[in-house]
Amino acid sequence: MKKHQIHILKRSAGFSSMKEELTKEVEQFLNIKVNEGFEVVNISFTYYEANELIAFITLCK
């Protein structure tokens, strides 16, 4: 049976810069996790109160 993990990454900054910064952070995080043998199940992004961008990442191994 596969074990699932949920990770939350967030970024607070100016609108355009937080989008780019969080995208880079998620990409680096996923590269590390995939190299550790994890599979990506789902990634979703949402804005919280117009000043934070949050990434929800579901992985399994």
Chimera marker file (.cmm) of the C-alpha trace (Angstrom):
<marker_set name="trace">
<marker id="1" x="0.000" y="0.000" z="0.000" r="1" g="1" b="0" radius="0.5"/>
<marker id="2" x="1.328" y="3.422" z="-0.937" r="1" g="1" b="0" radius="0.5"/>
<marker id="3" x="1.798" y="6.069" z="1.707" r="1" g="1" b="0" radius="0.5"/>
<marker id="4" x="0.691" y="9.583" z="0.827" r="1" g="1" b="0" radius="0.5"/>
<marker id="5" x="2.219" y="12.846" z="1.999" r="1" g="1" b="0" radius="0.5"/>
<marker id="6" x="0.811" y="16.344" z="1.696" r="1" g="1" b="0" radius="0.5"/>
<marker id="7" x="3.157" y="19.337" z="1.615" r="1" g="1" b="0" radius="0.5"/>
<marker id="8" x="2.209" y="22.995" z="1.682" r="1" g="1" b="0" radius="0.5"/>
<marker id="9" x="4.489" y="25.705" z="0.335" r="1" g="1" b="0" radius="0.5"/>
<marker id="10" x="3.527" y="29.375" z="0.414" r="1" g="1" b="0" radius="0.5"/>
<marker id="11" x="4.861" y="32.694" z="-0.749" r="1" g="1" b="0" radius="0.5"/>
<marker id="12" x="3.913" y="36.232" z="0.260" r="1" g="1" b="0" radius="0.5"/>
<marker id="13" x="5.139" y="39.087" z="-1.904" r="1" g="1" b="0" radius="0.5"/>
<marker id="14" x="4.119" y="41.193" z="-4.874" r="1" g="1" b="0" radius="0.5"/>
<marker id="15" x="1.712" y="39.384" z="-7.177" r="1" g="1" b="0" radius="0.5"/>
<marker id="16" x="3.992" y="38.705" z="-10.155" r="1" g="1" b="0" radius="0.5"/>
<marker id="17" x="7.107" y="37.939" z="-8.119" r="1" g="1" b="0" radius="0.5"/>
<marker id="18" x="5.379" y="35.552" z="-5.697" r="1" g="1" b="0" radius="0.5"/>
<marker id="19" x="4.030" y="33.524" z="-8.607" r="1" g="1" b="0" radius="0.5"/>
<marker id="20" x="7.477" y="33.142" z="-10.153" r="1" g="1" b="0" radius="0.5"/>
<marker id="21" x="9.204" y="32.511" z="-6.816" r="1" g="1" b="0" radius="0.5"/>
<marker id="22" x="6.732" y="29.860" z="-5.686" r="1" g="1" b="0" radius="0.5"/>
<marker id="23" x="6.862" y="28.124" z="-9.063" r="1" g="1" b="0" radius="0.5"/>
<marker id="24" x="10.663" y="27.859" z="-8.784" r="1" g="1" b="0" radius="0.5"/>
<marker id="25" x="10.413" y="26.655" z="-5.175" r="1" g="1" b="0" radius="0.5"/>
<marker id="26" x="7.859" y="23.977" z="-6.104" r="1" g="1" b="0" radius="0.5"/>
<marker id="27" x="9.985" y="22.847" z="-9.047" r="1" g="1" b="0" radius="0.5"/>
<marker id="28" x="13.083" y="22.465" z="-6.851" r="1" g="1" b="0" radius="0.5"/>
<marker id="29" x="11.092" y="20.683" z="-4.129" r="1" g="1" b="0" radius="0.5"/>
<marker id="30" x="9.599" y="18.234" z="-6.643" r="1" g="1" b="0" radius="0.5"/>
<marker id="31" x="12.989" y="17.491" z="-8.202" r="1" g="1" b="0" radius="0.5"/>
<marker id="32" x="14.315" y="16.504" z="-4.773" r="1" g="1" b="0" radius="0.5"/>
<marker id="33" x="11.284" y="14.367" z="-3.911" r="1" g="1" b="0" radius="0.5"/>
<marker id="34" x="11.178" y="12.586" z="-7.289" r="1" g="1" b="0" radius="0.5"/>
<marker id="35" x="14.882" y="11.759" z="-6.922" r="1" g="1" b="0" radius="0.5"/>
<marker id="36" x="14.018" y="10.247" z="-3.511" r="1" g="1" b="0" radius="0.5"/>
<marker id="37" x="11.516" y="7.924" z="-5.197" r="1" g="1" b="0" radius="0.5"/>
<marker id="38" x="8.247" y="9.777" z="-4.644" r="1" g="1" b="0" radius="0.5"/>
<marker id="39" x="5.487" y="10.026" z="-7.240" r="1" g="1" b="0" radius="0.5"/>
<marker id="40" x="3.585" y="13.273" z="-7.735" r="1" g="1" b="0" radius="0.5"/>
<marker id="41" x="-0.149" y="12.699" z="-7.258" r="1" g="1" b="0" radius="0.5"/>
<marker id="42" x="-1.456" y="16.257" z="-7.405" r="1" g="1" b="0" radius="0.5"/>
<marker id="43" x="-0.357" y="19.893" z="-7.303" r="1" g="1" b="0" radius="0.5"/>
<marker id="44" x="-2.760" y="22.766" z="-6.857" r="1" g="1" b="0" radius="0.5"/>
<marker id="45" x="-2.263" y="26.475" z="-6.327" r="1" g="1" b="0" radius="0.5"/>
<marker id="46" x="-4.597" y="28.881" z="-4.584" r="1" g="1" b="0" radius="0.5"/>
<marker id="47" x="-4.528" y="32.488" z="-3.451" r="1" g="1" b="0" radius="0.5"/>
<marker id="48" x="-5.280" y="33.342" z="0.165" r="1" g="1" b="0" radius="0.5"/>
<marker id="49" x="-6.614" y="36.824" z="0.909" r="1" g="1" b="0" radius="0.5"/>
<marker id="50" x="-4.929" y="38.196" z="-2.236" r="1" g="1" b="0" radius="0.5"/>
<marker id="51" x="-1.522" y="38.432" z="-0.557" r="1" g="1" b="0" radius="0.5"/>
<marker id="52" x="-0.364" y="34.805" z="-0.341" r="1" g="1" b="0" radius="0.5"/>
<marker id="53" x="0.008" y="32.135" z="-2.982" r="1" g="1" b="0" radius="0.5"/>
<marker id="54" x="-0.152" y="28.592" z="-1.617" r="1" g="1" b="0" radius="0.5"/>
<marker id="55" x="0.856" y="25.339" z="-3.305" r="1" g="1" b="0" radius="0.5"/>
<marker id="56" x="-0.645" y="22.061" z="-2.077" r="1" g="1" b="0" radius="0.5"/>
<marker id="57" x="1.428" y="19.070" z="-3.164" r="1" g="1" b="0" radius="0.5"/>
<marker id="58" x="0.377" y="15.441" z="-2.742" r="1" g="1" b="0" radius="0.5"/>
<marker id="59" x="3.056" y="12.770" z="-3.105" r="1" g="1" b="0" radius="0.5"/>
<marker id="60" x="3.131" y="9.023" z="-2.624" r="1" g="1" b="0" radius="0.5"/>
<marker id="61" x="5.843" y="6.415" z="-2.233" r="1" g="1" b="0" radius="0.5"/>
<link id1="1" id2="2" r="1" g="1" b="0" radius="0.2"/>
<link id1="2" id2="3" r="1" g="1" b="0" radius="0.2"/>
<link id1="3" id2="4" r="1" g="1" b="0" radius="0.2"/>
<link id1="4" id2="5" r="1" g="1" b="0" radius="0.2"/>
<link id1="5" id2="6" r="1" g="1" b="0" radius="0.2"/>
<link id1="6" id2="7" r="1" g="1" b="0" radius="0.2"/>
<link id1="7" id2="8" r="1" g="1" b="0" radius="0.2"/>
<link id1="8" id2="9" r="1" g="1" b="0" radius="0.2"/>
<link id1="9" id2="10" r="1" g="1" b="0" radius="0.2"/>
<link id1="10" id2="11" r="1" g="1" b="0" radius="0.2"/>
<link id1="11" id2="12" r="1" g="1" b="0" radius="0.2"/>
<link id1="12" id2="13" r="1" g="1" b="0" radius="0.2"/>
<link id1="13" id2="14" r="1" g="1" b="0" radius="0.2"/>
<link id1="14" id2="15" r="1" g="1" b="0" radius="0.2"/>
<link id1="15" id2="16" r="1" g="1" b="0" radius="0.2"/>
<link id1="16" id2="17" r="1" g="1" b="0" radius="0.2"/>
<link id1="17" id2="18" r="1" g="1" b="0" radius="0.2"/>
<link id1="18" id2="19" r="1" g="1" b="0" radius="0.2"/>
<link id1="19" id2="20" r="1" g="1" b="0" radius="0.2"/>
<link id1="20" id2="21" r="1" g="1" b="0" radius="0.2"/>
<link id1="21" id2="22" r="1" g="1" b="0" radius="0.2"/>
<link id1="22" id2="23" r="1" g="1" b="0" radius="0.2"/>
<link id1="23" id2="24" r="1" g="1" b="0" radius="0.2"/>
<link id1="24" id2="25" r="1" g="1" b="0" radius="0.2"/>
<link id1="25" id2="26" r="1" g="1" b="0" radius="0.2"/>
<link id1="26" id2="27" r="1" g="1" b="0" radius="0.2"/>
<link id1="27" id2="28" r="1" g="1" b="0" radius="0.2"/>
<link id1="28" id2="29" r="1" g="1" b="0" radius="0.2"/>
<link id1="29" id2="30" r="1" g="1" b="0" radius="0.2"/>
<link id1="30" id2="31" r="1" g="1" b="0" radius="0.2"/>
<link id1="31" id2="32" r="1" g="1" b="0" radius="0.2"/>
<link id1="32" id2="33" r="1" g="1" b="0" radius="0.2"/>
<link id1="33" id2="34" r="1" g="1" b="0" radius="0.2"/>
<link id1="34" id2="35" r="1" g="1" b="0" radius="0.2"/>
<link id1="35" id2="36" r="1" g="1" b="0" radius="0.2"/>
<link id1="36" id2="37" r="1" g="1" b="0" radius="0.2"/>
<link id1="37" id2="38" r="1" g="1" b="0" radius="0.2"/>
<link id1="38" id2="39" r="1" g="1" b="0" radius="0.2"/>
<link id1="39" id2="40" r="1" g="1" b="0" radius="0.2"/>
<link id1="40" id2="41" r="1" g="1" b="0" radius="0.2"/>
<link id1="41" id2="42" r="1" g="1" b="0" radius="0.2"/>
<link id1="42" id2="43" r="1" g="1" b="0" radius="0.2"/>
<link id1="43" id2="44" r="1" g="1" b="0" radius="0.2"/>
<link id1="44" id2="45" r="1" g="1" b="0" radius="0.2"/>
<link id1="45" id2="46" r="1" g="1" b="0" radius="0.2"/>
<link id1="46" id2="47" r="1" g="1" b="0" radius="0.2"/>
<link id1="47" id2="48" r="1" g="1" b="0" radius="0.2"/>
<link id1="48" id2="49" r="1" g="1" b="0" radius="0.2"/>
<link id1="49" id2="50" r="1" g="1" b="0" radius="0.2"/>
<link id1="50" id2="51" r="1" g="1" b="0" radius="0.2"/>
<link id1="51" id2="52" r="1" g="1" b="0" radius="0.2"/>
<link id1="52" id2="53" r="1" g="1" b="0" radius="0.2"/>
<link id1="53" id2="54" r="1" g="1" b="0" radius="0.2"/>
<link id1="54" id2="55" r="1" g="1" b="0" radius="0.2"/>
<link id1="55" id2="56" r="1" g="1" b="0" radius="0.2"/>
<link id1="56" id2="57" r="1" g="1" b="0" radius="0.2"/>
<link id1="57" id2="58" r="1" g="1" b="0" radius="0.2"/>
<link id1="58" id2="59" r="1" g="1" b="0" radius="0.2"/>
<link id1="59" id2="60" r="1" g="1" b="0" radius="0.2"/>
<link id1="60" id2="61" r="1" g="1" b="0" radius="0.2"/>
</marker_set>
